[in-house]
Amino acid sequence: MKSLNRLLPLLSLVCLLAGCSDSGPTEAQKKEAADEVSAIDLPEKTLETLFDVEEGFTLLSLKDFEVFNAKSKEPVEGKNWSETDGVLSCKGTPRGYLYSHESFGNCTIRLEYRFPESAEKNENPNTGFLFFITGENRIWPKCLEVQGKFAEMAHIKSNSKEIQLEVTDNEEARDKARLPIGEWNTIEVVCKDGALTSVLNGTQIATSKPSELKSGFFGIQSEGDAVEFRNIRVQKLTD
């Protein structure tokens, strides 16, 4: 009950800022709720996540994905994928990917990611975000990819020889928008009728014209480097 009582100011603040009150919140109400919320020990980005949910975004966690691993000749110790306090971690081996239980078509996907241990090991660490995964699971599946590799962050490409893709990419914008290894970068991808638009830290980087792929599962790659993800969110778009 004590925890519930401590959360009530937070819920009140969400309601007030979302316009639940006909008259709207007073400045005194805002300050009182904010003071109460600041005293609650909440994970980073909790408020942002709550408001995104209000806007129609759904937060995804490890339980919303299945794991596909490439066959490895060497024994693998421990799990490659794990989740703690809302941060999804990948060791990088074996190669493979997570893929969502649900298939997505027109949607917006937002997430944050960083390479926490790679600065000393690899100056160009690698991961990627897979869209419209179709057919059998393999390395790599028939799909489109928004690059997570540091040097090509937010570039759009076909991840299969079966799909030819026409892409416009702004490397200068990428170089200005990208944050250094070890810091959290934000990726947003808008999927509309098979066309993708990628945004890095608020700056549009690349667009692709529609291909034959217009829906499928969403995936996150394991490509040899330790990487972390948080606030993975999806919003389905109406036609």
N, C-alpha and C positions, 0 to 999 in steps of 0.2 A: 504493500500500500504506500510505503514511503517513496518508493521509486516512481509509482504512478503519480503521486502528488507533485514530485519534482518535475515530471514530464508535462503536467497540465499547462504551465506557462508557455512551454514550447509549442504545444498544440494550439494554444490561444493565439500565439504570435503568427503561426502559419495561417490560422483562420482569418485573423485580422488583415494580414498582408494580402491574402487571396481575395479580400473583399466580401467576407462572410457577413460583415455587419453592414446594415443598410446605411448607417450614418458614417461609417468608416472609423478607423482608430484615431483617438486623440493623441497628441504628442506625449502626454503623460502616460497613456496606456502603452505606447510604443516603448518608452523608456523603461517602464516597470517590467514589461515582458522581456526586453532585451537584457536587463540586469539579472533577471531570474535565469534566463537561458545561459548567460555567461558563466553562471556558477555551476552548471551541469557539465560533468565530464563526458563529452561527446566526441566520437571519432571525427577527424578532420573531414570537411566537406559534407557533414551530415545535413546541414541546413540546405546547401545547394542541391543535394540529392532529393530532399523532401520536396523542394519547389519544382524540380524537374518532373517528379512523379505527378505533381499537381498539373503540370503542363501536358501530361500524356505520355511521359517517358516511363519505361519499365526498367528497373535495375536488374542486371543479370549477374549471377554468381557462378561458382564452379558447378553447382548442382544443376545448372541449366545447360550443361555441355556434356558431350561424350568425348573420350580420348581415343585418338588413333595414333599408334606408334609404328614407325618403320621397323622392319626386322633388323636386329643388331647382332653382329657376330660376337661382340664383347658383352659380358654380363653387366647389367645396369643395377646400381645400388640405389634403393629407395625410390620414392615416387618423383616423377619429373614435375608434376603439377601439384600445387597445394594452395590453400587459402587461409589467411590469418587477418582478422580485424578488417575485413573488406578489401584486402590487397591480395590479388591472385599472382602467385609466383611460379616461374618456370625456370628450371635449372639449365635447359637448353639441350639436354640429351636424355633419351634418344630423339632423333628428328621425328617430327610428326606435327599434330595439330589437335586443338579442341574444335569440335563442331557442335553447333546448337541443336537442341532437341527440335526446335521449331524452325520452319522454313519462312523466309522473309522475301517479300517482293519490294514494293515501294515503301521505303522507310528512311529514317535518319538514325545513324548509330554514332554515339559519342563515347569517347573513352580517354583515359590518361595512361601513359606508360613511360617507363624509364629503364635504362640499363644500369643497375646499381653497382656492379662489380667489374664492368668491362673496360674501364679506362686503361688499366694496366695490361690487360690481356689482348685487347683488340680495339684499334682506333675506329673501326667501322663495324660495330656489332649489328646483328641481323635478327629481325623477326618480320612478321607481316600479318595482314588482315585479309581474310578470304571472304569473298562475296559470291553468292549464287552457286555454292558447291553443289554439283550435280553428278549423279552416277556413283560408281564404286569409289570407296576410300582407297587412296594410293598416294605415293609420293611422286608428283603432287596431283591433286584431283582436278577435274575439269571445273574451272571457276575463274573469276577475276580477282585481282589482288591490289590492295592499296599497301604500298611498301611501308614497312617499319624500319628497314635498314637505315642506319644513321645518315649515310651520304645521300640516300634517295628518298628520304622521309616524305610520305604523302604522294609519291609518284603512283600512277595507275598503270597497270599492265595486265595482259592476259597471262594466266598461270598454266596455260595449256596450249600445245601446238595446234589443237583443234579449233581454237578461237582466235581470229584476227581482230585487233582492236585499234581504233583510231583515237589517239590521245593528244591533248594539248597540255604542255607542262611548263611551269614558270620556275626555272632553277634559281633565278635571282631572288624571287620572293621566298623560296625555300631557305636560302642561305640567310636571309634577314630574319625569318620567323623562327627558325629552329633554335632550341635551347641546348646547351652543352650536355654531354654524357653525364649522367648522374642526376639531372634535373627532370622533372615531369613535363612531358610534352603532351598537348591535347590534340587529338585527332577527331574530326567530324567528317562523316561521309554521308552524302545524300544520294539515295538510289531512287531514280524516277524513270519508269518504263525502260529499264535496262541501261540507262545512262548513269554514270557516277560523277559526283563532284566531291573533291577532297579539300578539306580546310585544315590548316596546321596553325595552332595557337591563334585562331581568329583570322588568318590570312588564307584566301583561296589559292591553292597550289596547282591543281590539275583538274581536267574534265575529260570524260571519254564519251564517245558517241555510242548509241545502243548497239548491242550485238544480239546474238540469238539467245543469250542468257538473260532472263528477266526476273528470276526468282530462284531461291535455293537456300541452303543452310549457310550460316555465318561461322567463320572459323578464325582461330588465332594460332600462329605458327610457333613451333619450337625449332630453331635453326642453329643450335650450337652455342648460343650465348645466354647467360642468365639475364632475365628480364622480368619486370613487374608491371602489373596492370591494376587499375582501380576505376571505380565509377563507370563501368561498362553499361551503357544505357541504350535502349532502342525505343523508337517511336514509329508506329505504323502510320503511313500516310494514306489519306483517302485519294481516290482518283479525281 
